């Protein structure tokens, strides 16, 4: 169960970074991913794919466990 919780936290952090990037695009018309990757299309697509996969993982994880980051039935 600890590995799943760590995976949830990693996916949540990736999703937060993606959300903040969209905020920067919407308000300042500045794409942080392109700036970090020096407009490398392959690296940009990989980062956007990771954000999308993280979102899907958290959606299905929350449906399955009824909690996104901290499941109620934590086994130690």
PEJOTA-V513187 format. One line per field, one symbol per residue. phi: phi as a letter, one per 30 degrees, with the letter a starting at -180 (. if undefined). psi: psi as a letter, one per 30 degrees, with the letter a starting at -180 (. if undefined). burial: 1 if it has 24 or more other C-alpha atoms within 12 Angstrom, else 0. A space follows every 50 residues. Layout:
phi=???
psi=???
burial=???
This chain:
phi=.ddddddddddddddddddddddddddchbcddddddhiddddddddddd ddddddddddddddciadcbddcccc
psi=feeeeeeeeeeeeeeeeeeeeeeeeeefhkjeeeeeghgjeeeeeeeeee eeeeeeeeeeeeeefgkeejkeikk.
burial=00001001101101101100100000000011100000000000001100 10011011001000000110000000
